[in-house]
Amino acid sequence: MRYNAYSDYFRQRFGTRVQKLSIDAGFSCPNQATGGCTFCTNEAFSPSYLRRVDTIGGQLDEGIAFHRHRYRSAAVYLAYFQAYSNTYAPIDVLRRRYDEALRHPEVVGLVIGTRPDCVDDRVLDLLADYAKEYYVAVEYGIESCFDRTLRLVNRGHDFACTESAIRATSQRGLPVGCHLILGLPGESRDDLLAEMDILNRLPLTTLKFHQLQILKGTAMERQYRDEDFRRTLLQFSLEEYIALVCDLLERLRPDLVIERLAGEVPPRFQACPERSFRRKDGRLLRNEEIPALVEAELARRGTRQGSLYKSESQTSTI
């Protein structure tokens, strides 16, 4: 492939296909006390099977059954603590819930989704202890590299907090991932390109791209009714989005692993269906169709991930 795909990363690491199993472990989010992020409704990003059972072990069983029915079977499963902020609890609570996941006979590791302001030395040391026996990665929702944007979306922390968390996690030998939303209020195409230079300088392992989606029940849905607010948002056609993602990939470090190229939520959560990507026949485009389109555009250009990347040492000599 012309970009460093997540599936290849795991195949190289484990020698087989790996599947992440999403878990809702009952955690919360510290930002809810101040209204939460303006774009967020957590339910939209959680698989339906999480609502059927309460226990972590039961959710893992449901997840394995779901993926075996819908997709090819994986030989290796990772417990993906996805919903809300999965380090936002006392250490003894975290340990109990992580232990429950690792007791499942088909689970060989943890992927912990959380916020940069929800980790400290004790949490990271706990995860590093697990990493002595299991695969353990941390995924941070950073959403933007710009403080002005983080304030606009009521994120509740600044980018210095993000950078500190990423570096502290990497220093413990843990793979570090981040989620970035493309098209947040006030951000231009040039801003998105500049973010790639910022991320290149951080010790990241994986990266997820999500296009901004306006979801029902969020503060941003209410903001979106205002014409002045709508003018602050980039609007992508499918072709424009594919071109943008390729522009970003060309600027990224070649070793960064690309976990996701676009986000997808069920139509019932979409407040603005006109912002969804569609095929030429009008049907909604599924998330798994995006990689082939990106691959084709990179091939058309004759480029790949990192084609325009310059390391700091290269930049300093120009």
C-alpha positions as CSV (number, residue, x, y, z in Angstrom):
1,M,0.0,0.0,0.0
2,R,1.0,3.6,-0.5
3,Y,0.4,4.5,3.2
4,N,1.3,2.7,6.4
5,A,-1.9,0.8,7.3
6,Y,-2.9,-0.3,10.8
7,S,-3.7,-3.8,9.6
8,D,-0.2,-4.2,8.3
9,Y,1.2,-2.9,11.6
10,F,-0.5,-5.5,13.6
11,R,0.2,-8.3,11.1
12,Q,3.9,-7.5,11.4
13,R,3.7,-7.3,15.2
14,F,1.6,-10.5,15.8
15,G,2.0,-12.4,12.5
16,T,-1.8,-12.6,12.0
17,R,-5.0,-10.6,11.7
18,V,-5.9,-8.6,14.9
19,Q,-9.3,-7.3,15.9
20,K,-10.0,-4.6,18.5
21,L,-13.2,-5.2,20.5
22,S,-14.8,-2.1,21.8
23,I,-15.8,-1.9,25.5
24,D,-17.9,0.4,27.6
25,A,-16.4,-0.1,31.0
26,G,-18.7,2.4,32.7
27,F,-16.2,5.3,32.9
28,S,-17.2,9.0,32.5
29,C,-15.5,12.2,31.3
30,P,-14.3,15.1,33.4
31,N,-15.4,17.6,30.7
32,Q,-19.1,16.7,31.2
33,A,-19.2,19.0,34.2
34,T,-18.6,22.0,31.9
35,G,-21.0,21.0,29.1
36,G,-18.7,18.6,27.3
37,C,-17.1,19.0,23.9
38,T,-19.4,20.8,21.5
39,F,-19.1,18.0,18.8
40,C,-19.5,14.9,21.1
41,T,-22.2,12.4,21.7
42,N,-20.4,9.2,22.8
43,E,-23.3,6.9,22.0
44,A,-22.8,7.6,18.2
45,F,-19.4,6.0,18.3
46,S,-20.1,2.9,20.3
47,P,-21.1,-0.4,18.7
48,S,-24.7,-1.5,19.3
49,Y,-23.6,-4.7,21.0
50,L,-22.2,-2.7,24.0
51,R,-25.7,-1.8,25.1
52,R,-26.8,-5.4,25.4
53,V,-24.5,-6.5,28.3
54,D,-23.1,-4.9,31.3
55,T,-20.0,-6.9,32.1
56,I,-16.7,-6.4,30.4
57,G,-16.3,-10.2,29.8
58,G,-19.8,-10.3,28.3
59,Q,-19.1,-7.4,26.0
60,L,-16.0,-9.1,24.8
61,D,-18.0,-12.3,24.1
62,E,-20.5,-10.2,22.2
63,G,-17.8,-8.4,20.2
64,I,-16.1,-11.7,19.2
65,A,-19.5,-13.2,18.0
66,F,-20.3,-10.0,16.2
67,H,-17.0,-9.8,14.3
68,R,-17.0,-13.5,13.5
69,H,-20.5,-13.2,11.9
70,R,-19.8,-10.0,10.0
71,Y,-16.1,-10.2,9.1
72,R,-13.3,-12.6,8.8
73,S,-12.3,-14.2,12.0
74,A,-9.3,-12.8,13.8
75,A,-6.7,-14.9,15.6
76,V,-5.9,-12.2,18.1
77,Y,-8.2,-9.8,20.0
78,L,-7.4,-6.6,21.9
79,A,-9.8,-5.1,24.4
80,Y,-10.5,-1.6,23.3
81,F,-11.6,0.6,26.1
82,Q,-13.4,3.1,23.9
83,A,-16.3,4.8,25.5
84,Y,-15.6,8.0,27.4
85,S,-12.3,8.5,29.2
86,N,-10.9,5.2,30.2
87,T,-8.3,6.4,32.7
88,Y,-10.7,8.7,34.6
89,A,-11.1,6.7,37.8
90,P,-9.0,5.7,40.9
91,I,-6.1,3.3,40.3
92,D,-7.8,0.4,42.0
93,V,-10.9,0.8,39.8
94,L,-8.8,0.9,36.7
95,R,-6.9,-2.2,37.7
96,R,-10.0,-4.2,38.3
97,R,-11.5,-3.3,35.0
98,Y,-8.3,-3.9,33.0
99,D,-7.8,-7.2,34.8
100,E,-11.3,-8.3,33.9
101,A,-10.6,-7.7,30.2
102,L,-7.3,-9.5,30.3
103,R,-8.8,-12.6,32.0
104,H,-10.7,-13.3,28.8
105,P,-9.0,-16.3,27.2
106,E,-8.9,-14.7,23.7
107,V,-7.7,-11.2,24.6
108,V,-3.9,-10.6,24.4
109,G,-3.8,-6.9,25.2
110,L,-5.4,-3.5,25.8
111,V,-6.0,-0.4,23.8
112,I,-7.0,2.5,26.2
113,G,-8.9,5.4,24.7
114,T,-8.7,8.6,26.9
115,R,-8.0,12.3,27.1
116,P,-4.6,13.9,27.6
117,D,-5.8,15.5,30.8
118,C,-6.8,12.2,32.3
119,V,-3.4,10.6,32.8
120,D,-0.7,11.0,35.4
121,D,2.4,9.1,36.4
122,R,0.5,6.5,38.5
123,V,-1.8,5.7,35.6
124,L,1.0,5.5,33.0
125,D,3.1,3.3,35.4
126,L,0.1,1.0,35.8
127,L,-0.2,0.6,32.0
128,A,3.6,0.1,31.7
129,D,3.4,-2.7,34.2
130,Y,0.7,-4.5,32.1
131,A,2.9,-3.9,29.0
132,K,5.5,-6.2,30.5
133,E,3.2,-9.2,29.7
134,Y,0.7,-7.8,27.2
135,Y,0.3,-5.5,24.2
136,V,-0.8,-2.1,25.7
137,A,-1.4,1.0,23.7
138,V,-2.9,4.4,24.6
139,E,-5.1,6.4,22.2
140,Y,-5.6,10.1,22.9
141,G,-8.4,12.2,21.5
142,I,-6.4,15.4,20.6
143,E,-8.9,16.6,18.0
144,S,-6.8,19.7,17.2
145,C,-3.3,21.0,17.6
146,F,-4.5,24.6,18.0
147,D,-5.5,26.1,21.4
148,R,-7.9,28.5,19.7
149,T,-9.8,25.6,18.3
150,L,-9.7,23.6,21.5
151,R,-11.3,26.6,23.3
152,L,-14.0,27.0,20.6
153,V,-15.1,23.3,21.0
154,N,-14.9,23.5,24.8
155,R,-12.3,20.7,24.9
156,G,-11.1,21.5,28.5
157,H,-7.4,21.3,27.9
158,D,-4.7,23.0,25.8
159,F,-2.3,21.4,23.3
160,A,0.6,21.7,25.8
161,C,-1.3,19.1,27.9
162,T,-1.6,16.9,24.8
163,E,2.0,17.1,24.0
164,S,3.0,16.3,27.6
165,A,0.8,13.3,27.8
166,I,2.0,11.9,24.5
167,R,5.7,12.3,25.5
168,A,5.1,10.8,29.0
169,T,3.4,7.8,27.5
170,S,6.0,7.2,24.9
171,Q,8.8,7.4,27.4
172,R,7.3,4.3,29.1
173,G,7.6,2.4,25.9
174,L,3.9,2.3,25.2
175,P,2.6,2.8,21.6
176,V,0.7,6.1,21.4
177,G,-2.2,6.9,19.1
178,C,-4.1,10.1,18.5
179,H,-7.4,11.1,17.0
180,L,-7.6,14.3,14.8
181,I,-10.9,15.9,13.6
182,L,-10.6,17.5,10.2
183,G,-12.7,20.6,9.7
184,L,-13.3,22.0,13.2
185,P,-14.6,25.6,13.5
186,G,-12.3,28.2,12.1
187,E,-9.7,25.8,10.8
188,S,-8.5,26.1,7.2
189,R,-7.0,23.7,4.8
190,D,-3.6,25.3,5.5
191,D,-4.2,24.8,9.3
192,L,-4.7,21.1,8.7
193,L,-1.5,20.8,6.6
194,A,0.4,22.6,9.4
195,E,-0.9,20.1,11.9
196,M,1.0,17.4,10.1
197,D,4.3,19.2,10.8
198,I,3.3,19.4,14.5
199,L,2.4,15.7,14.7
200,N,5.5,14.7,12.9
201,R,7.6,16.1,15.8
202,L,5.7,14.0,18.4
203,P,6.6,10.4,19.4
204,L,3.3,9.0,18.0
205,T,2.8,5.5,16.8
206,T,-0.7,5.7,15.2
207,L,-3.1,8.3,13.9
208,K,-6.8,8.4,13.2
209,F,-8.5,11.0,10.9
210,H,-12.2,11.8,11.4
211,Q,-14.0,14.4,9.3
212,L,-16.2,16.7,11.4
213,Q,-19.7,15.4,11.6
214,I,-22.6,17.3,13.1
215,L,-24.4,15.0,15.5
216,K,-27.9,15.2,17.0
217,G,-28.2,16.5,20.5
218,T,-24.8,18.2,20.6
219,A,-24.0,21.9,21.2
220,M,-22.6,22.0,17.7
221,E,-25.9,21.0,16.2
222,R,-27.4,24.1,17.8
223,Q,-24.5,26.3,16.6
224,Y,-24.9,24.9,13.1
225,R,-28.3,26.6,12.8
226,D,-26.5,29.9,12.7
227,E,-25.3,30.9,9.2
228,D,-22.2,32.7,10.5
229,F,-21.1,29.6,12.4
230,R,-21.6,27.4,9.3
231,R,-19.2,29.7,7.4
232,T,-16.4,28.8,9.8
233,L,-16.6,25.2,8.8
234,L,-14.8,23.5,5.8
235,Q,-17.3,21.7,3.6
236,F,-15.9,18.7,1.8
237,S,-17.3,16.8,-1.2
238,L,-16.1,13.2,-1.3
239,E,-13.5,14.0,-3.9
240,E,-12.3,17.0,-2.0
241,Y,-12.0,15.0,1.2
242,I,-10.0,12.2,-0.5
243,A,-7.7,14.9,-2.0
244,L,-7.2,16.5,1.4
245,V,-6.4,13.2,3.1
246,C,-3.8,12.4,0.4
247,D,-2.3,15.9,0.9
248,L,-2.0,15.2,4.6
249,L,-0.5,11.7,4.1
250,E,2.1,13.0,1.8
251,R,3.4,15.3,4.6
252,L,3.3,12.8,7.4
253,R,6.3,10.8,8.6
254,P,6.5,7.5,6.7
255,D,6.6,5.4,9.9
256,L,3.3,6.8,11.4
257,V,0.7,4.1,11.3
258,I,-2.6,5.2,9.8
259,E,-5.5,3.6,11.8
260,R,-8.4,5.4,10.2
261,L,-8.9,7.8,7.3
262,A,-12.5,8.9,8.0
263,G,-15.2,8.6,10.7
264,E,-18.6,7.0,10.4
265,V,-21.6,7.1,12.6
266,P,-25.1,5.6,12.1
267,P,-27.5,7.8,10.1
268,R,-29.9,8.1,13.1
269,F,-27.2,10.3,14.8
270,Q,-26.6,12.6,11.9
271,A,-28.0,16.0,12.3
272,C,-26.8,17.2,8.9
273,P,-27.0,14.3,6.4
274,E,-25.9,16.6,3.6
275,R,-22.4,16.5,5.2
276,S,-22.2,12.7,4.8
277,F,-20.2,11.2,2.0
278,R,-22.2,9.4,-0.7
279,R,-21.6,7.3,-3.8
280,K,-22.5,8.6,-7.2
281,D,-25.8,6.7,-7.0
282,G,-26.7,8.6,-3.8
283,R,-26.1,5.8,-1.3
284,L,-24.1,6.5,1.8
285,L,-20.4,5.6,1.5
286,R,-19.2,3.2,4.1
287,N,-16.0,3.9,6.1
288,E,-14.3,0.8,4.7
289,E,-14.6,2.1,1.2
290,I,-12.4,5.2,1.8
291,P,-9.0,3.4,1.9
292,A,-9.4,2.2,-1.7
293,L,-10.3,5.7,-2.9
294,V,-7.2,7.2,-1.1
295,E,-5.0,4.4,-2.5
296,A,-6.2,5.2,-6.0
297,E,-5.6,8.9,-5.6
298,L,-2.1,8.4,-4.3
299,A,-1.4,6.0,-7.2
300,R,-2.8,8.6,-9.7
301,R,-0.4,11.2,-8.2
302,G,2.5,8.8,-8.1
303,T,3.0,9.6,-4.4
304,R,2.7,7.9,-1.0
305,Q,2.8,8.7,2.7
306,G,5.8,10.7,3.5
307,S,6.5,11.9,-0.1
308,L,6.7,15.5,1.0
309,Y,8.0,14.8,4.5
310,K,11.2,16.5,5.6
311,S,12.8,15.6,8.9
312,E,13.9,18.3,11.3
313,S,17.5,17.7,10.3
314,Q,16.7,18.0,6.6
315,T,14.7,21.2,7.3
316,S,17.6,22.8,9.2
317,T,20.0,22.3,6.3
318,I,17.8,23.9,3.7
